Amino acid sequence: MKTEQYNEILHYLKLESIYYSRSALGEHDWAINIPEYPDASIFHVVVTGSCDVKIRRNQLKLEAGDVVFFPKAHGHKVSSSDTATAVELDALPIKKISDLYETLELGDQNTNKTIILCGVVKISHPSGSMLLNEMPNVIHINKEQSLFNSMIEGVVELIFQEAESNFLGGESIITWLIDILIIQSIRQWIKTSAEHHDPWLKALQDPKIGKALYYLHHSPEKPWTIATLGKAVGMSRTAFSLRFTE
């Protein structure tokens, strides 16, 4: 896929924060059930320590610097080990710092601990939503992958500084920084996997279909049909229908 087509997709990944949090989890057995968030996405960044993540049949081991992104915000479990008994997120002693920012501390905070940055976000534009629907249930990006190893620590540190300082405008800055984290996650997925697995992204490489999708995304309020889309890209209804379903 061409660079301008990637840019067209990524341009619409504008996020609305629902909330974000910093969890400091002491050195003992712990497990948290994260609920599903309809029409949203979830990410976790492991700042220090390590943890296990289980979503449906997928089991992941995260180390410091790793990012995991759930495009469709399915429920999942985050734990110190697979054998730990899980507690529902709502039952934990969460401290609300602001309308968007929360903190959680469990266990002995003087011992080696796992610190995780979490966030729940929405992407409101139809193009961004279509992209998320085509993505896998979970994307795991480890700290060794090239798009992250030079910037992830700095971005996470800036997010923590803004969240804990409570300065004027801090929530807007955090939202922008989280934009960077999630867009980098999606960029990495597009770079390594999308062209092999995603027919929607492949369709953008077809000049006619790509143009039709452009019209759909830029003018979603119009009552588009196969016939009107075909006419807009200079094709007959039959020819466009055949091309679109290939």
Residue pairs with C-beta under 8 A, 6 or more apart in sequence:
1 190
1 194
1 195
1 201
1 202
1 204
1 205
2 205
5 204
5 205
5 210
6 187
6 190
8 127
8 204
8 214
9 127
9 131
9 190
9 201
9 204
10 183
10 186
10 187
12 123
12 125
12 126
12 127
12 128
12 131
12 217
13 123
13 125
13 128
13 131
13 179
13 182
13 183
13 186
14 123
14 124
14 125
14 128
14 179
15 121
15 122
15 123
15 175
15 178
15 179
15 182
16 121
16 122
16 123
16 124
16 175
17 100
17 119
17 120
17 121
17 171
17 174
17 175
17 178
18 37
18 40
18 100
18 120
18 121
18 122
19 100
19 101
19 102
19 119
19 120
20 100
20 101
20 102
20 117
20 118
20 119
20 120
20 159
20 163
20 174
20 178
21 94
21 101
21 102
21 103
21 104
21 117
21 118
21 119
22 101
22 102
22 103
22 104
22 115
22 116
22 117
22 118
22 160
22 163
22 164
23 32
23 103
23 104
23 105
23 106
23 114
23 115
23 116
23 118
24 103
24 104
24 105
24 106
24 109
24 113
24 114
24 115
25 49
25 51
25 80
25 104
25 105
25 106
25 107
25 113
25 114
25 115
25 116
26 105
26 106
26 107
26 108
26 109
26 111
26 113
27 107
27 108
27 111
27 112
27 113
28 80
28 107
28 108
29 80
29 81
29 83
29 84
29 85
30 79
30 80
30 84
30 87
30 106
30 107
31 77
31 78
31 79
31 80
31 81
31 84
31 85
31 86
31 87
32 77
32 78
32 79
32 86
32 87
32 88
32 89
32 92
33 75
33 76
33 77
33 86
33 87
33 88
33 89
34 42
34 75
34 76
34 77
34 78
34 89
34 118
35 75
35 88
35 89
35 90
36 73
36 74
36 75
37 73
37 120
38 73
39 73
39 122
40 73
40 120
40 121
40 122
41 69
41 70
41 71
41 72
41 73
41 120
41 121
41 122
41 123
41 132
41 182
42 69
42 70
42 73
42 76
42 118
42 119
42 120
42 121
43 67
43 68
43 69
43 70
43 118
43 119
43 121
43 178
43 181
43 182
43 185
44 53
44 62
44 67
44 68
44 78
44 116
44 117
44 118
45 66
45 67
45 116
45 117
45 118
45 152
45 156
45 181
46 62
46 63
46 64
46 65
46 66
46 67
46 114
46 115
46 116
47 64
47 115
47 116
47 117
47 156
47 160
48 64
48 113
48 114
48 115
49 64
49 112
49 113
49 114
49 115
50 61
50 62
50 63
50 64
50 114
51 62
51 78
51 79
51 80
51 114
51 116
52 59
52 60
52 61
52 62
52 77
52 78
52 79
52 80
52 81
52 82
53 59
53 60
53 62
53 68
53 76
53 77
53 78
53 79
53 138
54 60
54 76
54 77
54 79
54 82
55 70
55 74
55 75
55 76
55 77
55 137
55 138
56 74
56 76
56 137
58 137
58 138
59 82
60 68
60 138
60 140
62 68
62 140
63 142
63 143
64 143
65 142
65 143
65 148
65 149
65 152
65 153
66 140
66 141
66 142
66 143
67 140
67 141
67 148
67 152
67 181
67 185
68 138
68 139
68 140
68 141
69 138
69 139
69 141
69 182
69 185
69 186
70 76
70 137
70 138
70 139
71 132
71 133
71 135
71 136
71 137
71 139
72 132
72 133
72 135
72 137
73 120
74 137
74 138
76 138
77 86
78 116
79 86
80 114
92 104
92 106
93 104
93 105
93 106
94 102
94 103
94 104
95 102
95 103
95 104
95 105
96 102
97 103
97 163
97 164
97 166
98 166
98 171
99 171
100 171
100 174
101 163
101 171
101 174
107 113
117 156
117 159
117 160
119 178
121 178
121 182
123 129
123 132
125 217
126 216
126 217
126 220
127 217
130 200
130 217
131 186
131 200
131 201
134 198
134 199
134 200
134 201
135 186
135 189
135 198
136 189
136 193
136 197
139 185
139 186
139 188
139 189
141 147
141 148
141 184
141 185
141 188
143 149
143 152
145 188
147 184
147 187
147 188
147 191
148 184
148 188
151 180
151 184
152 181
152 184
155 177
155 180
155 181
156 181
158 173
158 177
159 174
159 177
159 178
162 170
162 171
162 173
162 174
162 177
163 170
163 174
190 201
194 201
195 201
195 202
203 209
203 210
203 213
204 210
204 213
206 243
208 233
208 234
208 235
208 240
208 243
209 243
209 244
211 232
211 233
212 229
212 230
212 232
212 233
212 240
212 244
215 222
215 224
215 229
215 232
215 233
216 224
216 229
222 228
226 237
226 240
226 241
226 244
227 237
229 240
230 236
230 237
230 239
230 240
230 241
231 237
233 240
235 243
